[in-house]
Amino acid sequence: MDAQRMDSLFAAVRKRTYLDCATWGPLPAPALAAARRVLEARARGEGDWKDWEAAGERARESCAQLLGCAAQDLALMPAVAPAATLVAEQLPFRTGANLVLGTEEFRSNLFPWLLQERRGFEARMVEYPRGKDGLGDLLAAIDGNTSVVAVSHVQSSNGYRLSLEPIVEACRKHDARLFIDATQSAGALRIPLEGIDFLATGAYKWMLSPRGTAFLYVAPKHRDALQPLFASWASASFPQERYYGPPLEFADDASRFDISKGWTAWAGAAESIEVLREFGAAAIEAHDLELARRFRMGLEARGIEPLFGVEHPSAIVAMPLADPAGAREALSAAGITAAVRSKFLRLAFHIYNDEADVDKALSVLC
């Protein structure tokens, strides 16, 4: 990625080395400017709210192109938890039904499913990765009574990327739905959507968008089976044409599941995702994975074993250090932002990073 272009886009990288996109992504300059325009217009009592609504539609279109789906398959959400709740609360129950979940799932993709135990579902908690295939007991837990498998494409705590193909195959075999949390991959990695029933992603991390923006992909075959759990004026076919009274009618596409847009946030998101589209999903993935690979190899050359090798790489590298908090403080003192999760030091590499950032982090840690 062109360093001069990155410097113009991201104020975050001008004075510090930012390696914590897995916590939150820095806003590119166009996103900040767009959000400011909305706030300033409102402060002056000016502007057209329909223009601010349209920003959400631009974000929907751009995200669809980035993910490789139709815009009609995406709903606009404020976060992953409401997206998971929309699906979880409408799972048809039958005696003996179970849900397959990961023990280390981020809670936004865990609590909505665990709540279904009150309806009689069995929550099967499995540990992964475990073993060379990285799936551990996950595949073995899926059977003819499984209603849904809800897992993250990339784990927040340690950066492990699940192989989706075997999970898709197991779900097809047992007629189970597959819900993917892609918050730690969408925007950095390409995601094969074939066989995925639902996919949710928070946009404030790797999509570099304001917090309060997220997407829910609903495979077309499931669209009519779900009701808009958070039904509002935004659920209608043409929400800006009629605001009052019956009849109860919903849009034909996934916009029926939309939650009313936060104008400032979606104005920024539209610009952020357009920046990602400018570089292209394939180029971003290659760039991010190469930096993560360089960092892992550098650690190994210096006698530090990262949690995972090349079999299932993501743009996140985690290390089981003796003093991860101390390592994070040393990095911070050197002008490097990183994080500690589940007792691991966690670094994340994205489009605004380069090889010099990798080498700088290695010099501090080693």
Steps between C-alpha positions, in 0.01 A plus 500: 500500500626848413644659814422855390140406430468332840648807669240721333216268593585404858603751763541204737821384332680833481637499854441145621514148365143380528477119531164470674236493228358190670379735775392789280604628162621856448271719292629605160488873429198487264294323769588760762412780257165342412403450863597859579287632215193331644565628852579852384192514280280391789663753729412773249149363448581428138533197278259239366447188710422303185856560383622360830275197456645449153849463650386175658388375161839583352663308784272204430597500132873531572495229765316266264769547237771446759339179628393373160124489557198698385409818684151353537649233727635748758324660795637804681554440871658698785701201630542123475288413806170626351582313179556175691191565711285544189591150386524330840158607623333361189661157490221245479513280809458126505560256782868414532621792287852622569721797418874452435704788643864573578618532859720800409251681280477875546190548709306696238490174304440288806247656736216524242534125441537403866175685566328234293552248781192658657306374198631146547801497266811312614813715471793281398818684592808381312864603514689591187752516355631166613707266286651551159171560321415781738143385549542288808167364619296741291413264214430212737247713688286560191225242457146458373362699794723804445297810417790740457879516515606850608874567479746775411692481175801645684526482875521833682722377781769325298453563127430139405318467167257212473488295181144561391468230235484199738252685722283587202508135392403374846215750523369394160521134596293554814276780368635745759520876450840670507539845659842663458634796696741663255588803710868401510526417132263708284703787360827311532430154355278369225221280630346216296126558547383181332332280758481774764145570610565814701806719545534801727787742527564809704641766267698697758801270493646383167244697298640814665154646562343687792370290787127438469521352149469130417361275228296183496514276194190284459514228237202556267343164586453613862366848434129417507530273803616784724285779635645846569549453873574872540227612259474872443436752225838397356366148435252613236544465125529875441558644847527861386167500320273432797560543873161448669240232550437149362522275310779288644724436199870439460763535232558198277876495563723489808442871565183381679735413789665845510525685828460876459827659391717718720563767241843613614634146527368386163628813326847402619454131418407573140834676451704246697376202303555687176866540601524122538338450161756737351776256589299182435428199719764275341779758531411579861495133596837436337652806669363427847589131494853570377566742787364248750716227343808720519430569865446132587820400324688775678373377835595141423847604388545666837376203702146622567227260397179670381179314574442389142708447191427514131222239488217737589641854490308821552613861532523454878801351678479405867782393732485314833764710675590476867411866551268614219397818680864593548569436132208720404636779719844467341340525157300803607811674629653448156196654330326174408135430585412134569263309729479218752215251470456175697855537637643522147680795348303573180618697198293573191624610156294694247532709186668801666782283639820405320812289548664773705217469754560126523872542551450772760272276707746212472786721618308591815381149581824323419 
